[in-house]
C-alpha cells in the first residue's frame, strides 16, 4: 500500500496536463483579445474609406 501511495505522489502527468491546459487557455484569451482589437481597427478603417467614397 505504501508503494502505491509513493507512486501516486511521484506521478506528475496530471499536473503536466493541467499546466498545458492553462497555457492553452492563456493563449486563447490573448488571441481573442488581439483579434478583437484588430477587428475594431479594421472596422474603423473601412468605415472611413466608405465615408470618403460616398462623400
C-alpha distance matrix in Angstrom:
0.0 3.8 5.4 5.2 6.4 8.7 10.0 10.8 12.6 14.5 15.6 19.1 20.7 20.8 22.5 24.9 25.9 26.6 28.7 30.7 31.3 32.7 34.8 36.2 37.0 38.8 40.8 41.7 43.0 45.0 46.5 47.5 49.1 50.9 52.2 53.4 55.3 56.8 57.7 59.5 61.4 62.4 63.6 65.8 67.3 68.1 69.6 71.8 72.9 73.7 75.7 77.7 78.4 79.5 81.7
3.8 0.0 3.8 5.4 5.1 6.1 8.6 9.8 10.6 12.4 14.3 17.7 19.9 20.3 21.3 23.8 25.3 25.9 27.5 29.7 30.7 31.7 33.7 35.4 36.3 37.8 39.8 41.1 42.2 43.9 45.6 46.8 48.2 50.0 51.5 52.7 54.4 55.9 57.1 58.8 60.5 61.7 63.0 65.0 66.5 67.5 69.0 71.1 72.2 73.2 75.2 77.0 77.9 79.1 81.1
5.4 3.8 0.0 3.8 5.5 5.1 6.2 8.6 10.0 10.7 12.3 16.0 17.9 18.9 20.2 22.1 23.7 24.8 26.3 28.2 29.4 30.7 32.5 34.0 35.3 36.8 38.5 39.9 41.3 42.9 44.4 45.8 47.3 48.8 50.2 51.7 53.5 54.7 55.9 57.8 59.5 60.5 61.9 64.0 65.3 66.3 68.0 70.0 70.9 72.0 74.1 75.8 76.6 77.9 80.1
5.2 5.4 3.8 0.0 3.8 5.5 5.2 6.3 8.8 10.1 10.7 14.4 15.8 16.3 18.1 20.2 21.2 22.3 24.2 26.0 26.9 28.4 30.3 31.6 32.7 34.5 36.3 37.3 38.8 40.6 42.0 43.2 44.9 46.6 47.8 49.2 51.1 52.4 53.4 55.3 57.1 58.0 59.3 61.5 62.9 63.7 65.4 67.5 68.5 69.4 71.5 73.4 74.0 75.3 77.5
6.4 5.1 5.5 3.8 0.0 3.8 5.5 5.0 6.3 8.8 10.0 13.2 15.3 15.3 16.5 19.0 20.3 20.8 22.7 24.9 25.6 26.7 28.8 30.4 31.2 32.8 34.9 36.0 37.1 39.0 40.6 41.8 43.2 45.0 46.4 47.6 49.4 50.9 52.0 53.7 55.5 56.7 57.9 60.0 61.5 62.5 64.0 66.0 67.2 68.1 70.1 72.0 72.8 74.0 76.1
8.7 6.1 5.1 5.5 3.8 0.0 3.8 5.4 5.2 6.3 8.7 11.9 14.5 15.3 15.9 18.1 20.0 20.8 22.0 24.2 25.5 26.5 28.2 30.1 31.2 32.4 34.3 35.9 37.0 38.5 40.3 41.7 43.0 44.6 46.2 47.5 49.1 50.5 51.9 53.6 55.2 56.4 57.9 59.8 61.1 62.3 63.9 65.8 66.9 68.1 70.0 71.7 72.6 74.0 76.0
10.0 8.6 6.2 5.2 5.5 3.8 0.0 3.8 5.4 5.1 6.1 9.8 11.7 13.0 14.3 15.9 17.6 18.9 20.3 22.0 23.4 24.8 26.4 27.9 29.3 30.8 32.4 33.8 35.3 36.9 38.3 39.8 41.4 42.8 44.2 45.7 47.5 48.6 49.9 51.9 53.4 54.4 55.9 58.0 59.2 60.2 62.0 63.9 64.8 66.0 68.1 69.8 70.5 71.9 74.0
10.8 9.8 8.6 6.3 5.0 5.4 3.8 0.0 3.8 5.5 5.3 8.5 10.3 10.4 11.9 14.2 15.4 16.3 18.1 20.0 20.9 22.3 24.2 25.7 26.7 28.4 30.2 31.4 32.7 34.5 36.0 37.3 38.8 40.5 41.8 43.2 45.0 46.3 47.5 49.3 51.0 52.1 53.4 55.5 56.9 57.8 59.4 61.5 62.5 63.5 65.6 67.4 68.2 69.4 71.5
12.6 10.6 10.0 8.8 6.3 5.2 5.4 3.8 0.0 3.8 5.6 7.8 10.7 10.9 11.0 13.6 15.6 15.9 17.1 19.6 20.7 21.4 23.3 25.3 26.2 27.4 29.4 30.9 32.0 33.5 35.3 36.7 37.9 39.6 41.2 42.5 44.1 45.6 46.9 48.6 50.2 51.5 52.9 54.8 56.1 57.3 58.9 60.8 62.0 63.1 65.0 66.8 67.7 69.1 71.0
14.5 12.4 10.7 10.1 8.8 6.3 5.1 5.5 3.8 0.0 3.8 6.1 9.2 10.7 10.7 12.3 14.8 15.8 16.4 18.5 20.3 21.2 22.5 24.5 26.0 27.0 28.6 30.4 31.8 33.0 34.6 36.4 37.6 38.9 40.6 42.2 43.6 44.9 46.4 48.2 49.6 50.8 52.4 54.3 55.5 56.7 58.5 60.2 61.2 62.6 64.6 66.1 67.0 68.5 70.5
15.6 14.3 12.3 10.7 10.0 8.7 6.1 5.3 5.6 3.8 0.0 3.8 5.8 7.5 8.5 9.8 11.7 13.2 14.3 15.9 17.5 19.0 20.3 21.9 23.5 24.9 26.3 27.8 29.4 30.8 32.2 33.9 35.4 36.7 38.1 39.8 41.5 42.5 43.9 45.9 47.4 48.3 49.9 52.0 53.1 54.2 56.0 57.9 58.8 60.0 62.1 63.7 64.5 65.9 68.0
19.1 17.7 16.0 14.4 13.2 11.9 9.8 8.5 7.8 6.1 3.8 0.0 3.8 5.5 5.2 6.2 8.8 10.0 10.6 12.5 14.3 15.5 16.6 18.5 20.1 21.2 22.7 24.4 26.0 27.2 28.7 30.4 31.9 33.1 34.6 36.3 37.9 39.0 40.4 42.4 43.8 44.8 46.5 48.5 49.6 50.7 52.5 54.3 55.3 56.5 58.6 60.2 61.0 62.5 64.5
20.7 19.9 17.9 15.8 15.3 14.5 11.7 10.3 10.7 9.2 5.8 3.8 0.0 3.8 5.5 5.1 6.3 8.7 9.9 10.6 12.3 14.3 15.4 16.5 18.4 20.1 21.1 22.5 24.5 25.9 26.9 28.6 30.4 31.6 32.8 34.6 36.4 37.3 38.5 40.7 42.2 42.9 44.6 46.8 47.8 48.7 50.6 52.6 53.3 54.5 56.7 58.3 58.9 60.4 62.6
20.8 20.3 18.9 16.3 15.3 15.3 13.0 10.4 10.9 10.7 7.5 5.5 3.8 0.0 3.8 5.4 5.1 6.3 8.7 10.0 10.6 12.5 14.4 15.4 16.6 18.5 20.1 21.1 22.7 24.5 25.7 27.0 28.8 30.4 31.5 33.0 34.9 36.1 37.1 39.1 40.9 41.8 43.1 45.3 46.6 47.5 49.2 51.3 52.2 53.2 55.3 57.1 57.8 59.1 61.2
22.5 21.3 20.2 18.1 16.5 15.9 14.3 11.9 11.0 10.7 8.5 5.2 5.5 3.8 0.0 3.8 5.5 5.1 6.2 8.7 9.8 10.6 12.4 14.2 15.3 16.6 18.5 19.9 21.2 22.7 24.3 25.8 27.2 28.7 30.2 31.6 33.3 34.6 35.9 37.7 39.3 40.5 41.9 43.9 45.2 46.3 48.0 49.9 51.0 52.1 54.1 55.8 56.7 58.1 60.0
24.9 23.8 22.1 20.2 19.0 18.1 15.9 14.2 13.6 12.3 9.8 6.2 5.1 5.4 3.8 0.0 3.8 5.4 5.0 6.2 8.6 9.9 10.6 12.3 14.2 15.4 16.5 18.3 20.0 21.2 22.5 24.3 25.9 27.0 28.4 30.2 31.8 32.8 34.3 36.3 37.6 38.6 40.3 42.3 43.4 44.5 46.4 48.2 49.0 50.3 52.4 54.0 54.8 56.3 58.3
25.9 25.3 23.7 21.2 20.3 20.0 17.6 15.4 15.6 14.8 11.7 8.8 6.3 5.1 5.5 3.8 0.0 3.8 5.4 5.1 6.1 8.7 9.9 10.5 12.3 14.3 15.3 16.4 18.4 20.0 20.9 22.5 24.4 25.7 26.7 28.5 30.4 31.3 32.4 34.6 36.2 36.9 38.4 40.7 41.8 42.6 44.5 46.6 47.3 48.4 50.6 52.3 52.9 54.4 56.5
26.6 25.9 24.8 22.3 20.8 20.8 18.9 16.3 15.9 15.8 13.2 10.0 8.7 6.3 5.1 5.4 3.8 0.0 3.8 5.4 5.0 6.2 8.6 9.8 10.5 12.3 14.3 15.2 16.5 18.4 19.9 21.0 22.6 24.3 25.6 26.9 28.8 30.1 31.2 33.0 34.8 35.9 37.2 39.3 40.7 41.6 43.2 45.3 46.3 47.4 49.4 51.2 52.0 53.3 55.3
28.7 27.5 26.3 24.2 22.7 22.0 20.3 18.1 17.1 16.4 14.3 10.6 9.9 8.7 6.2 5.0 5.4 3.8 0.0 3.8 5.3 5.1 6.2 8.6 9.9 10.6 12.4 14.2 15.4 16.6 18.3 20.0 21.2 22.6 24.3 25.8 27.3 28.5 30.0 31.8 33.2 34.4 36.1 37.9 39.1 40.4 42.1 43.9 44.9 46.2 48.2 49.8 50.8 52.2 54.1
30.7 29.7 28.2 26.0 24.9 24.2 22.0 20.0 19.6 18.5 15.9 12.5 10.6 10.0 8.7 6.2 5.1 5.4 3.8 0.0 3.8 5.4 5.1 6.1 8.6 9.8 10.5 12.2 14.3 15.3 16.3 18.3 20.0 21.0 22.3 24.2 25.8 26.7 28.1 30.2 31.6 32.4 34.1 36.2 37.2 38.3 40.2 42.1 42.9 44.1 46.3 47.8 48.6 50.1 52.2
31.3 30.7 29.4 26.9 25.6 25.5 23.4 20.9 20.7 20.3 17.5 14.3 12.3 10.6 9.8 8.6 6.1 5.0 5.3 3.8 0.0 3.8 5.4 5.1 6.2 8.6 9.9 10.5 12.3 14.3 15.2 16.4 18.4 19.9 20.9 22.4 24.5 25.6 26.6 28.6 30.3 31.2 32.5 34.7 36.0 36.9 38.6 40.7 41.6 42.6 44.7 46.5 47.2 48.5 50.7
32.7 31.7 30.7 28.4 26.7 26.5 24.8 22.3 21.4 21.2 19.0 15.5 14.3 12.5 10.6 9.9 8.7 6.2 5.1 5.4 3.8 0.0 3.8 5.4 5.1 6.2 8.6 9.8 10.6 12.3 14.2 15.3 16.6 18.3 19.9 21.1 22.8 24.3 25.5 27.2 28.8 30.1 31.5 33.4 34.8 36.0 37.5 39.4 40.6 41.8 43.6 45.4 46.4 47.7 49.6
34.8 33.7 32.5 30.3 28.8 28.2 26.4 24.2 23.3 22.5 20.3 16.6 15.4 14.4 12.4 10.6 9.9 8.6 6.2 5.1 5.4 3.8 0.0 3.8 5.4 5.1 6.2 8.6 9.9 10.6 12.2 14.2 15.4 16.4 18.2 19.9 21.3 22.4 24.0 25.9 27.1 28.3 30.1 31.9 33.0 34.3 36.1 37.8 38.8 40.2 42.1 43.6 44.7 46.2 48.0
36.2 35.4 34.0 31.6 30.4 30.1 27.9 25.7 25.3 24.5 21.9 18.5 16.5 15.4 14.2 12.3 10.5 9.8 8.6 6.1 5.1 5.4 3.8 0.0 3.8 5.4 5.1 6.1 8.7 9.9 10.4 12.2 14.3 15.2 16.3 18.2 20.0 20.8 22.0 24.2 25.7 26.5 28.1 30.3 31.3 32.3 34.1 36.1 36.9 38.1 40.2 41.8 42.6 44.1 46.1
37.0 36.3 35.3 32.7 31.2 31.2 29.3 26.7 26.2 26.0 23.5 20.1 18.4 16.6 15.3 14.2 12.3 10.5 9.9 8.6 6.2 5.1 5.4 3.8 0.0 3.8 5.5 5.0 6.2 8.6 9.8 10.5 12.3 14.2 15.3 16.4 18.5 19.9 20.8 22.6 24.4 25.5 26.7 28.8 30.3 31.2 32.7 34.8 36.0 37.0 38.9 40.7 41.6 42.9 44.8
38.8 37.8 36.8 34.5 32.8 32.4 30.8 28.4 27.4 27.0 24.9 21.2 20.1 18.5 16.6 15.4 14.3 12.3 10.6 9.8 8.6 6.2 5.1 5.4 3.8 0.0 3.8 5.4 5.2 6.2 8.6 9.9 10.7 12.3 14.2 15.4 16.7 18.3 19.8 21.3 22.8 24.3 25.7 27.4 28.8 30.2 31.7 33.4 34.7 36.1 37.8 39.5 40.6 42.0 43.7
40.8 39.8 38.5 36.3 34.9 34.3 32.4 30.2 29.4 28.6 26.3 22.7 21.1 20.1 18.5 16.5 15.3 14.3 12.4 10.5 9.9 8.6 6.2 5.1 5.5 3.8 0.0 3.8 5.5 5.1 6.1 8.6 9.9 10.4 12.1 14.1 15.4 16.2 17.9 19.9 21.1 22.1 24.0 25.9 26.8 28.1 30.0 31.7 32.6 34.0 36.0 37.5 38.5 40.1 41.9
41.7 41.1 39.9 37.3 36.0 35.9 33.8 31.4 30.9 30.4 27.8 24.4 22.5 21.1 19.9 18.3 16.4 15.2 14.2 12.2 10.5 9.8 8.6 6.1 5.0 5.4 3.8 0.0 3.8 5.4 5.1 6.1 8.6 9.8 10.5 12.1 14.2 15.2 16.1 18.2 19.9 20.7 22.1 24.3 25.6 26.4 28.1 30.2 31.2 32.2 34.3 36.0 36.8 38.2 40.2
43.0 42.2 41.3 38.8 37.1 37.0 35.3 32.7 32.0 31.8 29.4 26.0 24.5 22.7 21.2 20.0 18.4 16.5 15.4 14.3 12.3 10.6 9.9 8.7 6.2 5.2 5.5 3.8 0.0 3.8 5.5 5.2 6.2 8.6 10.0 10.6 12.4 14.2 15.2 16.6 18.5 19.9 21.0 22.8 24.5 25.7 27.0 28.9 30.3 31.4 33.1 35.0 36.1 37.3 39.1
45.0 43.9 42.9 40.6 39.0 38.5 36.9 34.5 33.5 33.0 30.8 27.2 25.9 24.5 22.7 21.2 20.0 18.4 16.6 15.3 14.3 12.3 10.6 9.9 8.6 6.2 5.1 5.4 3.8 0.0 3.8 5.5 5.1 6.1 8.6 9.9 10.7 12.2 14.1 15.5 16.7 18.3 19.9 21.4 22.7 24.3 25.8 27.4 28.7 30.2 31.8 33.4 34.7 36.1 37.7
46.5 45.6 44.4 42.0 40.6 40.3 38.3 36.0 35.3 34.6 32.2 28.7 26.9 25.7 24.3 22.5 20.9 19.9 18.3 16.3 15.2 14.2 12.2 10.4 9.8 8.6 6.1 5.1 5.5 3.8 0.0 3.8 5.4 5.1 6.0 8.4 9.9 10.4 11.9 14.1 15.3 16.1 18.0 20.0 20.9 22.1 24.0 25.7 26.6 28.0 30.0 31.5 32.5 34.0 35.9
47.5 46.8 45.8 43.2 41.8 41.7 39.8 37.3 36.7 36.4 33.9 30.4 28.6 27.0 25.8 24.3 22.5 21.0 20.0 18.3 16.4 15.3 14.2 12.2 10.5 9.9 8.6 6.1 5.2 5.5 3.8 0.0 3.8 5.5 5.2 6.0 8.6 9.8 10.3 12.1 14.2 15.1 16.2 18.3 19.9 20.8 22.2 24.3 25.5 26.5 28.3 30.2 31.2 32.4 34.3
49.1 48.2 47.3 44.9 43.2 43.0 41.4 38.8 37.9 37.6 35.4 31.9 30.4 28.8 27.2 25.9 24.4 22.6 21.2 20.0 18.4 16.6 15.4 14.3 12.3 10.7 9.9 8.6 6.2 5.1 5.4 3.8 0.0 3.8 5.6 5.2 6.3 8.6 9.9 10.7 12.5 14.3 15.4 16.9 18.6 20.1 21.3 23.0 24.6 25.8 27.3 29.1 30.5 31.7 33.2
50.9 50.0 48.8 46.6 45.0 44.6 42.8 40.5 39.6 38.9 36.7 33.1 31.6 30.4 28.7 27.0 25.7 24.3 22.6 21.0 19.9 18.3 16.4 15.2 14.2 12.3 10.4 9.8 8.6 6.1 5.1 5.5 3.8 0.0 3.8 5.4 5.2 6.1 8.5 10.0 10.7 12.2 14.2 15.6 16.6 18.3 20.0 21.4 22.6 24.3 25.9 27.3 28.6 30.2 31.8
52.2 51.5 50.2 47.8 46.4 46.2 44.2 41.8 41.2 40.6 38.1 34.6 32.8 31.5 30.2 28.4 26.7 25.6 24.3 22.3 20.9 19.9 18.2 16.3 15.3 14.2 12.1 10.5 10.0 8.6 6.0 5.2 5.6 3.8 0.0 3.8 5.4 5.0 5.9 8.5 9.8 10.3 12.0 14.1 15.1 16.1 18.0 19.8 20.7 22.0 24.0 25.6 26.5 28.0 29.9
53.4 52.7 51.7 49.2 47.6 47.5 45.7 43.2 42.5 42.2 39.8 36.3 34.6 33.0 31.6 30.2 28.5 26.9 25.8 24.2 22.4 21.1 19.9 18.2 16.4 15.4 14.1 12.1 10.6 9.9 8.4 6.0 5.2 5.4 3.8 0.0 3.8 5.4 5.1 6.2 8.6 9.9 10.5 12.4 14.3 15.3 16.4 18.5 20.0 20.9 22.5 24.5 25.7 26.7 28.5
55.3 54.4 53.5 51.1 49.4 49.1 47.5 45.0 44.1 43.6 41.5 37.9 36.4 34.9 33.3 31.8 30.4 28.8 27.3 25.8 24.5 22.8 21.3 20.0 18.5 16.7 15.4 14.2 12.4 10.7 9.9 8.6 6.3 5.2 5.4 3.8 0.0 3.8 5.5 5.2 6.3 8.7 10.0 10.8 12.5 14.4 15.5 16.9 18.6 20.1 21.4 23.0 24.6 25.9 27.3
56.8 55.9 54.7 52.4 50.9 50.5 48.6 46.3 45.6 44.9 42.5 39.0 37.3 36.1 34.6 32.8 31.3 30.1 28.5 26.7 25.6 24.3 22.4 20.8 19.9 18.3 16.2 15.2 14.2 12.2 10.4 9.8 8.6 6.1 5.0 5.4 3.8 0.0 3.8 5.5 5.1 6.1 8.6 10.0 10.6 12.3 14.2 15.5 16.5 18.3 20.0 21.3 22.5 24.2 25.8
57.7 57.1 55.9 53.4 52.0 51.9 49.9 47.5 46.9 46.4 43.9 40.4 38.5 37.1 35.9 34.3 32.4 31.2 30.0 28.1 26.6 25.5 24.0 22.0 20.8 19.8 17.9 16.1 15.2 14.1 11.9 10.3 9.9 8.5 5.9 5.1 5.5 3.8 0.0 3.8 5.4 5.1 6.1 8.6 9.9 10.5 12.1 14.2 15.2 16.2 18.2 20.0 20.9 22.2 24.1
59.5 58.8 57.8 55.3 53.7 53.6 51.9 49.3 48.6 48.2 45.9 42.4 40.7 39.1 37.7 36.3 34.6 33.0 31.8 30.2 28.6 27.2 25.9 24.2 22.6 21.3 19.9 18.2 16.6 15.5 14.1 12.1 10.7 10.0 8.5 6.2 5.2 5.5 3.8 0.0 3.8 5.5 5.1 6.3 8.8 10.0 10.6 12.5 14.4 15.4 16.6 18.6 20.1 21.0 22.5
61.4 60.5 59.5 57.1 55.5 55.2 53.4 51.0 50.2 49.6 47.4 43.8 42.2 40.9 39.3 37.6 36.2 34.8 33.2 31.6 30.3 28.8 27.1 25.7 24.4 22.8 21.1 19.9 18.5 16.7 15.3 14.2 12.5 10.7 9.8 8.6 6.3 5.1 5.4 3.8 0.0 3.8 5.4 5.2 6.3 8.8 9.9 10.8 12.5 14.3 15.5 16.8 18.6 20.1 21.3
62.4 61.7 60.5 58.0 56.7 56.4 54.4 52.1 51.5 50.8 48.3 44.8 42.9 41.8 40.5 38.6 36.9 35.9 34.4 32.4 31.2 30.1 28.3 26.5 25.5 24.3 22.1 20.7 19.9 18.3 16.1 15.1 14.3 12.2 10.3 9.9 8.7 6.1 5.1 5.5 3.8 0.0 3.8 5.4 5.0 6.1 8.5 9.8 10.5 12.2 14.1 15.4 16.4 18.2 19.9
63.6 63.0 61.9 59.3 57.9 57.9 55.9 53.4 52.9 52.4 49.9 46.5 44.6 43.1 41.9 40.3 38.4 37.2 36.1 34.1 32.5 31.5 30.1 28.1 26.7 25.7 24.0 22.1 21.0 19.9 18.0 16.2 15.4 14.2 12.0 10.5 10.0 8.6 6.1 5.1 5.4 3.8 0.0 3.8 5.5 5.2 6.1 8.6 9.9 10.4 12.2 14.3 15.3 16.3 18.1
65.8 65.0 64.0 61.5 60.0 59.8 58.0 55.5 54.8 54.3 52.0 48.5 46.8 45.3 43.9 42.3 40.7 39.3 37.9 36.2 34.7 33.4 31.9 30.3 28.8 27.4 25.9 24.3 22.8 21.4 20.0 18.3 16.9 15.6 14.1 12.4 10.8 10.0 8.6 6.3 5.2 5.4 3.8 0.0 3.8 5.5 5.1 6.2 8.7 9.9 10.6 12.4 14.3 15.3 16.4
67.3 66.5 65.3 62.9 61.5 61.1 59.2 56.9 56.1 55.5 53.1 49.6 47.8 46.6 45.2 43.4 41.8 40.7 39.1 37.2 36.0 34.8 33.0 31.3 30.3 28.8 26.8 25.6 24.5 22.7 20.9 19.9 18.6 16.6 15.1 14.3 12.5 10.6 9.9 8.8 6.3 5.0 5.5 3.8 0.0 3.8 5.4 5.1 6.2 8.6 9.9 10.7 12.4 14.2 15.4
68.1 67.5 66.3 63.7 62.5 62.3 60.2 57.8 57.3 56.7 54.2 50.7 48.7 47.5 46.3 44.5 42.6 41.6 40.4 38.3 36.9 36.0 34.3 32.3 31.2 30.2 28.1 26.4 25.7 24.3 22.1 20.8 20.1 18.3 16.1 15.3 14.4 12.3 10.5 10.0 8.8 6.1 5.2 5.5 3.8 0.0 3.8 5.4 5.0 6.0 8.5 9.8 10.4 12.1 14.1
69.6 69.0 68.0 65.4 64.0 63.9 62.0 59.4 58.9 58.5 56.0 52.5 50.6 49.2 48.0 46.4 44.5 43.2 42.1 40.2 38.6 37.5 36.1 34.1 32.7 31.7 30.0 28.1 27.0 25.8 24.0 22.2 21.3 20.0 18.0 16.4 15.5 14.2 12.1 10.6 9.9 8.5 6.1 5.1 5.4 3.8 0.0 3.8 5.5 5.1 6.2 8.7 9.9 10.5 12.1
71.8 71.1 70.0 67.5 66.0 65.8 63.9 61.5 60.8 60.2 57.9 54.3 52.6 51.3 49.9 48.2 46.6 45.3 43.9 42.1 40.7 39.4 37.8 36.1 34.8 33.4 31.7 30.2 28.9 27.4 25.7 24.3 23.0 21.4 19.8 18.5 16.9 15.5 14.2 12.5 10.8 9.8 8.6 6.2 5.1 5.4 3.8 0.0 3.8 5.5 5.1 6.3 8.7 9.9 10.5
72.9 72.2 70.9 68.5 67.2 66.9 64.8 62.5 62.0 61.2 58.8 55.3 53.3 52.2 51.0 49.0 47.3 46.3 44.9 42.9 41.6 40.6 38.8 36.9 36.0 34.7 32.6 31.2 30.3 28.7 26.6 25.5 24.6 22.6 20.7 20.0 18.6 16.5 15.2 14.4 12.5 10.5 9.9 8.7 6.2 5.0 5.5 3.8 0.0 3.8 5.4 5.2 6.2 8.6 10.0
73.7 73.2 72.0 69.4 68.1 68.1 66.0 63.5 63.1 62.6 60.0 56.5 54.5 53.2 52.1 50.3 48.4 47.4 46.2 44.1 42.6 41.8 40.2 38.1 37.0 36.1 34.0 32.2 31.4 30.2 28.0 26.5 25.8 24.3 22.0 20.9 20.1 18.3 16.2 15.4 14.3 12.2 10.4 9.9 8.6 6.0 5.1 5.5 3.8 0.0 3.8 5.5 5.1 6.0 8.5
75.7 75.2 74.1 71.5 70.1 70.0 68.1 65.6 65.0 64.6 62.1 58.6 56.7 55.3 54.1 52.4 50.6 49.4 48.2 46.3 44.7 43.6 42.1 40.2 38.9 37.8 36.0 34.3 33.1 31.8 30.0 28.3 27.3 25.9 24.0 22.5 21.4 20.0 18.2 16.6 15.5 14.1 12.2 10.6 9.9 8.5 6.2 5.1 5.4 3.8 0.0 3.8 5.5 5.1 6.0
77.7 77.0 75.8 73.4 72.0 71.7 69.8 67.4 66.8 66.1 63.7 60.2 58.3 57.1 55.8 54.0 52.3 51.2 49.8 47.8 46.5 45.4 43.6 41.8 40.7 39.5 37.5 36.0 35.0 33.4 31.5 30.2 29.1 27.3 25.6 24.5 23.0 21.3 20.0 18.6 16.8 15.4 14.3 12.4 10.7 9.8 8.7 6.3 5.2 5.5 3.8 0.0 3.8 5.5 5.2
78.4 77.9 76.6 74.0 72.8 72.6 70.5 68.2 67.7 67.0 64.5 61.0 58.9 57.8 56.7 54.8 52.9 52.0 50.8 48.6 47.2 46.4 44.7 42.6 41.6 40.6 38.5 36.8 36.1 34.7 32.5 31.2 30.5 28.6 26.5 25.7 24.6 22.5 20.9 20.1 18.6 16.4 15.3 14.3 12.4 10.4 9.9 8.7 6.2 5.1 5.5 3.8 0.0 3.8 5.6
79.5 79.1 77.9 75.3 74.0 74.0 71.9 69.4 69.1 68.5 65.9 62.5 60.4 59.1 58.1 56.3 54.4 53.3 52.2 50.1 48.5 47.7 46.2 44.1 42.9 42.0 40.1 38.2 37.3 36.1 34.0 32.4 31.7 30.2 28.0 26.7 25.9 24.2 22.2 21.0 20.1 18.2 16.3 15.3 14.2 12.1 10.5 9.9 8.6 6.0 5.1 5.5 3.8 0.0 3.8
81.7 81.1 80.1 77.5 76.1 76.0 74.0 71.5 71.0 70.5 68.0 64.5 62.6 61.2 60.0 58.3 56.5 55.3 54.1 52.2 50.7 49.6 48.0 46.1 44.8 43.7 41.9 40.2 39.1 37.7 35.9 34.3 33.2 31.8 29.9 28.5 27.3 25.8 24.1 22.5 21.3 19.9 18.1 16.4 15.4 14.1 12.1 10.5 10.0 8.5 6.0 5.2 5.6 3.8 0.0
